[in-house]
Structure formats: C-alpha cells, structure tokens
Amino acid sequence: MQPRCVLNGSPSDLKSSFADLTDFCLEASILGSFSKFGYLLRSKLYGWDGNPSVAANTIRSPQAGTQNTGERHLTAVITGFSSGIGLATAAGLARSGWRIIGISGNKERCTHALKSIVSIRREDSGDESHPGENVFVYDASRQGGDCGALPPGISHAITANVAELSQIDEAVKIIRQNSSQIDLLIHCAGKIYQNMDFTEDGFESTLALHVLGPHLLTKTLLDVMTATGSYMPRVIWVSSGGMYAVPLDLDRLLYPNRYRYRAATAYAYAKRIQVELAEIWAVKLADSNRLAFSMHPGFVDTRAIREGVPAFTKLMKPFLRTPEQGADTLLYLATLSETKKLLALNGSFLLDRKPRSTSKIKSGIAPVSKKILTFDAIDSLVSGRGRSK
Ligand SMILES: NC(=O)c1ccc[n+]([C@@H]2O[C@H](COP(=O)([O-])OP(=O)(O)OC[C@H]3O[C@@H](n4cnc5c(N)ncnc54)[C@H](OP(=O)(O)O)[C@@H]3O)[C@@H](O)[C@H]2O)c1
C-alpha cells in the first residue's frame, strides 16, 4: 500500500498523511510491523488507544444490525476458539452480546473456554439466556450424534478436529440443529505440524486443517449465512505473515511426498492458500451481500507459536503481541458496519485494521486464473473426499 501524500492539506490531512507514511515505513520493516510495537504505534497514530476491545464494544452493538429480526443476537461460529487469538475474539464478541458457537479439538479446553464466554455474556452484556451453570459441548467425532434442541440463542461448543472432513460434516449438523442463521464465520483453528501427518481421508494435515476443513465449513454453512437486517454476513480466515515467504502452490501440500517436509514451510503454503481463497470467496459472495476477508494477527504470544517455533518465540518474547492485540483486527472486521468501507475491504488481507499487499515480491503475485484453478481444485477435493497417501 502506497502512503497518501498531501502537501498542502489541512492539519487533519497532514496528520493522516503522517500516520500513513509512518505506517508505510513500519510495514516495510516487517518485523517491526508484526511486533507489539507495530500494533501500539498504529493504535496511537490512528487513535484506537491501544485498546482492542474498543472495536467490539463501540463499533456496533449486537442488536444494531438486526432491526428486522427483533431481539435476535448476532451469531458467530469461531474455530480455534478455545485459546489464544480465537478465545480473545470470542470473548470480545461475547462482551458485546454476540452468541458464540465455538469449535476446537480438545474437549477440556473447549469446555473451559465456553464457560468463560458464557460468564462474560452474563456479566458484561446482561444476557440471561443461558440456563444454570451447565455448558453445552458436543462431540463431532461421534458420528450420528444428536445434540437435541437447546434453548434459543444459547452459546455452545463443538469438539471437532477441523482437519477431518467427516467431523466438519457432523459439526455442521449440530450447528444447524440449533441455528437458522449464522452471521459470522471465523477460521482461526491452526497449528504447525512438526512432522508430516495425514488425515483419515489421506490428506496432508496442514492442508486439511487450514484449507480443506475451513473450505467445507464455509460451503456447507453458506445457506444459513443470509443477509438479513443490516448486518452483512462475513467469513474471515486467520492467515499469517509467514505466507509472504512462499508463492501460491497447492501441489506442495497435495503431493507432500515429492518434497522434503519442513513444518514452517508447509504452514506458510497453507496460509498463502487461505489468503487467495478468501479473495475468490469475496468475489463469489459479493452478489448476495456477503463478505470474505483474510487477516494476519502479527506475532502473538500463544501456544501455537510456543510449540510450533519455540526458538523463534523465545527470541521474540519481548516483541510479541498479546492475544487481545492479535484479535483486534478480527473484532474490527466482525463489527464494522459502514457498508462503503466493508465493500472496499472485501477480499482484502488485513493487518492492524488496514488492507495490506499480499506479496512482498513480484514473483509472489499469482495470476487470477491460478487462484480460480486452486479454488476449484480445493472445491472438488472436499466434494470428492479422500485420496490415497
Ligand atoms: N500466534 C501467532 O503469532 C500467529 C501468527 C500468525 C497466525 N496465527 C494463526 O492464528 C490462529 C490462532 O492460533 P493462536 O496463535 O491463537 O494459537 P493457539 O492458542 O494454539 O490456538 C489455536 C486454536 O486452534 C485450535 N486447533 C488446533 N488444531 C486444531 C484441530 N486440528 N482441530 C480443531 N481445532 C484445532 C486449538 O484448539 P485445541 O487445542 O482445543 O484443539 C486452539 O483453539 C491460527 O490459525 C494460527 O495459525 C498465529
């Protein structure tokens, strides 16, 4: 992104040009941009006061976009909601009254996270729809499970391995049993697989967790993501700045045995695909008033990087963002209500509330035809299911 240059403007024009120029230099530094200092500096320059929850609390309230739907709370499905950035996002949304349907792999973490979200909804938004102390956590690994009907508007959670497509099918069934409308879908589940691993369907796990599972979830929830009231439903992929290191190349993950496996590189390829898919989804959804984005949270102190890249995390410790800082752009995108701004951002890759270039080098820019071919290939992989290793 080029900075705007206003030489003879008003003081506010000059202030904004200074902010854009500083942001531009920060972005060029890469490490500075992704660090907590990048976040803090931008929050001062653009006046967010370094408070990530501001986005959730003030940009919109849950009922503001639902004039046609009475008292309905907006509903968000968030994968990877049980810790780190996903949990900070779920908490931020719950704080302004959103109903949360969380999905993640580990039952104990899932239950713990759901308990904290339910108590936030009670305390901060005065929502009393959740009965008693029980929380509802369903297991999507048990095929054919019936979760029964919950009281309307209740937050709940599903334990599912997002890399396993059969568990996504099951999770979708559970979601549909209790929700006729989903407003927001956030693909936040992610991890770096230290060793090459395969799913039951025979897909390489990094590809399955970050690309195939989210693609199937998006596809199968779309018919309950309709634009009702003034809120434009949206899908957000949590990608990574690691994707700058690699070009778009589905074959690297589809035929992993042809290449030497490197954990961080496999992760980068998957995160690159997420960004390109979000762009194509945005085009496909535009006619139905629905939106798609990808974003990068910066370097955030979470389990994923502590376990995935321990040496890097140790070295970068003083510069890492908090999960709440990492969640800020997600909350911003989830709660943004200005149609003009939303349409301008649709399909973009964002860091710190601003669209960023998706490539730092010319050879990293994929032609649109390649992006469409990749999208179609992924679409037929999840429709066809299963491949031999
Ligand atoms: N931290 C960073 O610096 C950074 C930078 C760029 C991008 N990101 C991305 O941010 C997202 C959130 O990660 P985080 O940093 O917040 O790490 P985190 O605290 O480890 O959270 C990861 C979340 O993903 C879930 N998850 C992992 N594998 C799963 C699976 N197979 N099925 C279902 N859920 C699964 C985890 O739940 P369970 O443990 O319960 O399965 C957890 O809720 C990831 O997509 C990550 O790639 C992080």
PDBQT file of the ligand as one rigid body, heavy atoms in Angstrom, charges set to zero:
ROOT
HETATM    1  N1  LIG A 401       0.390 -16.700  17.291  1.00  0.00    +0.000 N 
HETATM    2  C1  LIG A 401       0.865 -16.101  16.213  1.00  0.00    +0.000 C 
HETATM    3  O1  LIG A 401       1.890 -15.403  16.236  1.00  0.00    +0.000 OA
HETATM    4  C2  LIG A 401       0.159 -16.295  14.916  1.00  0.00    +0.000 A 
HETATM    5  C3  LIG A 401       0.659 -15.605  13.790  1.00  0.00    +0.000 A 
HETATM    6  C4  LIG A 401       0.003 -15.754  12.594  1.00  0.00    +0.000 A 
HETATM    7  C5  LIG A 401      -1.131 -16.541  12.510  1.00  0.00    +0.000 A 
HETATM    8  N2  LIG A 401      -1.588 -17.214  13.613  1.00  0.00    +0.000 N 
HETATM    9  C6  LIG A 401      -2.781 -18.047  13.466  1.00  0.00    +0.000 C 
HETATM   10  O2  LIG A 401      -3.720 -17.697  14.459  1.00  0.00    +0.000 OA
HETATM   11  C7  LIG A 401      -4.622 -18.779  14.641  1.00  0.00    +0.000 C 
HETATM   12  C8  LIG A 401      -4.862 -18.994  16.119  1.00  0.00    +0.000 C 
HETATM   13  O3  LIG A 401      -3.681 -19.502  16.728  1.00  0.00    +0.000 OA
HETATM   14  P1  LIG A 401      -3.116 -18.986  18.112  1.00  0.00    +0.000 P 
HETATM   15  O4  LIG A 401      -1.853 -18.303  17.801  1.00  0.00    +0.000 OA
HETATM   16  O5  LIG A 401      -4.153 -18.261  18.853  1.00  0.00    +0.000 OA
HETATM   17  O6  LIG A 401      -2.727 -20.357  18.817  1.00  0.00    +0.000 OA
HETATM   18  P2  LIG A 401      -3.428 -21.269  19.922  1.00  0.00    +0.000 P 
HETATM   19  O7  LIG A 401      -3.620 -20.523  21.184  1.00  0.00    +0.000 OA
HETATM   20  O8  LIG A 401      -2.646 -22.511  19.951  1.00  0.00    +0.000 OA
HETATM   21  O9  LIG A 401      -4.875 -21.548  19.301  1.00  0.00    +0.000 OA
HETATM   22  C9  LIG A 401      -5.066 -22.468  18.280  1.00  0.00    +0.000 C 
HETATM   23  C10 LIG A 401      -6.520 -22.883  18.302  1.00  0.00    +0.000 C 
HETATM   24  O10 LIG A 401      -6.729 -23.795  17.210  1.00  0.00    +0.000 OA
HETATM   25  C11 LIG A 401      -7.319 -24.983  17.722  1.00  0.00    +0.000 C 
HETATM   26  N3  LIG A 401      -6.896 -26.132  16.923  1.00  0.00    +0.000 N 
HETATM   27  C12 LIG A 401      -5.629 -26.509  16.604  1.00  0.00    +0.000 A 
HETATM   28  N4  LIG A 401      -5.654 -27.623  15.867  1.00  0.00    +0.000 NA
HETATM   29  C13 LIG A 401      -6.960 -27.960  15.727  1.00  0.00    +0.000 A 
HETATM   30  C14 LIG A 401      -7.651 -29.002  15.059  1.00  0.00    +0.000 A 
HETATM   31  N5  LIG A 401      -6.996 -29.945  14.382  1.00  0.00    +0.000 N 
HETATM   32  N6  LIG A 401      -8.991 -29.026  15.097  1.00  0.00    +0.000 NA
HETATM   33  C15 LIG A 401      -9.680 -28.085  15.787  1.00  0.00    +0.000 A 
HETATM   34  N7  LIG A 401      -9.098 -27.065  16.424  1.00  0.00    +0.000 NA
HETATM   35  C16 LIG A 401      -7.760 -27.006  16.394  1.00  0.00    +0.000 A 
HETATM   36  C17 LIG A 401      -6.860 -25.074  19.168  1.00  0.00    +0.000 C 
HETATM   37  O11 LIG A 401      -7.800 -25.828  19.918  1.00  0.00    +0.000 OA
HETATM   38  P3  LIG A 401      -7.473 -27.215  20.654  1.00  0.00    +0.000 P 
HETATM   39  O12 LIG A 401      -6.134 -27.084  21.241  1.00  0.00    +0.000 OA
HETATM   40  O13 LIG A 401      -8.599 -27.341  21.605  1.00  0.00    +0.000 OA
HETATM   41  O14 LIG A 401      -7.553 -28.218  19.540  1.00  0.00    +0.000 OA
HETATM   42  C18 LIG A 401      -6.906 -23.610  19.583  1.00  0.00    +0.000 C 
HETATM   43  O15 LIG A 401      -8.219 -23.260  19.940  1.00  0.00    +0.000 OA
HETATM   44  C19 LIG A 401      -4.004 -19.980  13.931  1.00  0.00    +0.000 C 
HETATM   45  O16 LIG A 401      -4.662 -20.175  12.704  1.00  0.00    +0.000 OA
HETATM   46  C20 LIG A 401      -2.579 -19.543  13.685  1.00  0.00    +0.000 C 
HETATM   47  O17 LIG A 401      -2.041 -20.161  12.558  1.00  0.00    +0.000 OA
HETATM   48  C21 LIG A 401      -0.973 -17.107  14.809  1.00  0.00    +0.000 A 
ENDROOT
TORSDOF 0
